[in-house]
Amino acid sequence: MWDERYSESGYAYGTEPNDFLRAEYTRIAPGGRVLCLAEGQGRNAVFLARQGYAVTALDQSPVGLQRAEELARTHGVNIETVTADLADYDLGHGWDGIVSIFGHTPPPIRKRIHEAIPLALKEGGAYILEAYTPRQLDMPGKGGPPAAQREFFMSLDVLRRELPALDFVIGREVEREVNEGSCHQGLSSVVQLVAVKS
């Protein structure tokens, strides 16, 4: 599915960074190492590289990551790309920031990732996330998992349960206009998180 989507002309989610990431990326130490999960075609990774971060973009789609590398070249920056499945990928250690923008996965995979993130972050490192909530199914906006994958959505309560080792600097559910390429459009219900390892 993802290879097919990322093979289409243009960028499925646009080439500009996610609005929440753009507003909050300075929570990550300047010039630090950042891991972008489920990064797709690279819009957020390239944005962070343009701000001086050393960025690794992770996705299961080699087609998406090829487009990410093309976007990076267009902007004259370098990113590292890793084709891997989050079901068994080792997040490693020493990250100043980890970013997950609309990275919806089955709950067992999400829980596995959230267990690993506190260990993968440096002291003071930040986890920045935006995801759709279950209320998205009733919103006019376009984006998010289908109704058959309702368990893929996230909520602030779920994030608090799964990330007890991190300090929540921002944790909120909001409705906002999303304008990200052809696949994320309109009034949407999202959860936004900045959580820090202290």
C-alpha positions, 0 to 999 in steps of 0.5 A: 500500500505505502509503496503504491501511495508514494509512487504517485506523482507529487508528495502525498502529504506535501513537502512542508513540515507538520504544523505542530512539529514546526511550532515545537521542534526547538524542544530538541537540543540544537544540532542534536540527533533526531529519529523520525519514525514512519517518515514516509516521503521525508517532509519532516526529516528534511525540515529538521535537517534544514534547521541543523539537526542530524536526522535519521528517517525511518520507514518501511517503504523504500519508495517513500524514502527514495522520495525523501532523499530526493527532497533532501537533495532539493533543499541541499541537506543530508538525511540518513534513511533506514528501511525497516519495520517498527515491529522489530526495529531497535531504536538504539540509544542517544537520540536528542529527539524522536518524532512521530507524525501521524505514525499510526500502527497496531497497538502491540507495535505502538506499545513496543515503540513507546516502551523503547523510547525512554531508553532511546532518548538522552537525558533531556531528550524530547519525544514529539508526536501528533496523531489522529484520535478516534473522533477523527472518524466523525470529523469532516477532515480527510486523514487517518486510519479507516474505521476498520482500524479504529484501534490504530488511533491514539488518545492522550489517555493512551499516551499517558499509560504507555509513556509513564517514564516521560514528563509531559510538557504538552499533552492535549487533544484538539480540533484543528485544520490540517493542510498536508498534501492531498491525504491530510486535509480539513478540520481534524481531531488530533492528539499533540504531545511533547514529552521529555526524559528528565 
